[in-house]
Amino acid sequence: MTYPRIYVCELCTPNHFYIGCTMRLPHLRENEHREGWGSQFTRKHGFKRMLFSQLVKPGTARLLEDDLTVALMARFGWGACRGGNFVAQKEHVLRRWLPPCLKHLDPTDVLPLHERPVSKLPAQLGALVDRFEMLSGFENANELNANVLA
């Protein structure tokens, strides 16, 4: 059985991230992003490095990719993150697909902690958020995943 991987790329623009899912080995996908064959968002903001990739259970990857994207959008602003079903480059297009909790925000606004959505897979998303916090160097993992673990 092949397991999918969720990964997070740090981009050259400070505090900008791309969240993806792949069935391939991480270094192959990382090279694609580095060579400009990744997402438009990655090309626009420049690929810096792949922070991590993590195997996830088959059947959960797309939901976790979306949930991690929303969690990072809530923390850094939806203008700073793309991934999953949230990859549109034009603001008016992306706004149509944003979760209701983010639609009223400007691209750089941070969602208050008490308004952040809860995942249907809180333990798995919590592990991804913890890994992001540990490897990205951002402090205060509890702020980002407080609602995830609730």
N, C-alpha and C positions, 0 to 999 in steps of 0.2 A: 504494500500500500504506500502511495506517495503522500507525503504530508506537505501542506502549503506553509509558506513562511510569511509573516508580517514583518515589514522592515520600515525604518524611519531614516530618511536622509536629512542631514543638516545642510542647509544651503548657504551660499556665500553672503547673502543679505542677512544681517544679524536677526536672530530669532525667527527665521523662516524655515519651515519644514515640509517635507513631502512624505506622505505615508503610503506605502504600497503593499501589494501582495504578489507573491510569485511562487511558481512551482519549481523554478530553476535554482541552481546553487547561488548563494548570495553574491559571490565575487563576479559571476557573469552579469547579474542585474546591475551591480555597482558599476562595472565597466561600461554598460550601456548608458547609464546616467552620466558618467564621467565623459563619455564620447559624444554626448548630446542626443542620444537615442532614447532618453527617458521621457518624462512628461514635459509639456510646454512650460509648466510652472518651474520645473527644475532648470530648464534652459534659460528662462527669463531671469531667474535669481542666481544662477550659477551653482553647480554641484560642488560641495566642499568635502563631504565624507558620508559614508553610511554609518550611522550611529550604532545600529544593531539590526539583526534579523532574528526572528524566533519562530520555531516550529509551532504550529497550532493544529488542533484536531480538524480533520476534514469536516466540511460542513459548517464550520464556524468562522472561517477566514474572512469572508465578505462582511459579515456583521461586525467582527472585531476591527476590521480595517475602517469601517465607517465610524464605529464607536470611538476608536483611538483618534481619528481625524477630528471628530466633534470635541473630544476632550481637549485636544491641543488647540483647536479653534477657540474654545471657551477661555483658555488661558492666555493665548498670544494674540487673539483677534482672528476673525475668519479671513481677513486679508493676508495673513501670514502663513496659512497652512492649506494644503490641498491633499486630497487622497480619496480613495473609494469612489463614492457617488458624488463627491464634491470636488470636481476637477475643472469646471468651467472657468475660463479666463476672464470673461466679461462679467462685470459686477451684476448687471441686470439679469443675466442668465443664471448666475450662481444663486442670487437671492431667491429665485423661484424654488430652488432645491434645498436651501438651508433648513435645518430643523426650526420649528417655531420659536424656540428660545433664543435663536441667533438672528432671526429675520429683522428685528427692530433695531439691531446694533449697527453702528458704523464699522467699516473694515478693521479699524484698530482698537475698537472697544473690547474690553474684557468682560466676560459674563460673571456677575456676582456668584459667589460660591453656592449660595442657597438656591439659585435658579438653574444650576447645571443639571443636565439630564442624567438619569441612572441607566446603566447598561442592563441588557437582558442576560449578559454573561459577566457579572461583576467580578468574580474571582479571576477569570482569565484577563479581563481588561485591567484589573488592578495590578496583575503581574507585568503586563506590558507597560503600564504607566510607571511602575516602580523601576523597571529596567531603563526606560527613557530617562527618568530622573537621575539614576545612578550614572549612566553613561554620558549624559549630556552635560553634567556638572551643575544642573540647576538645583538649587536648594529647595527645601520645603515640599517634599513629596506629598505630605498630608493634604496640602491645599488642593492639589490637582486631583487626587483620588478620594477625597472625603466623601463625595456623593457616590462614587463608584462602589465603595465598600459598604455604604449604608443599606 
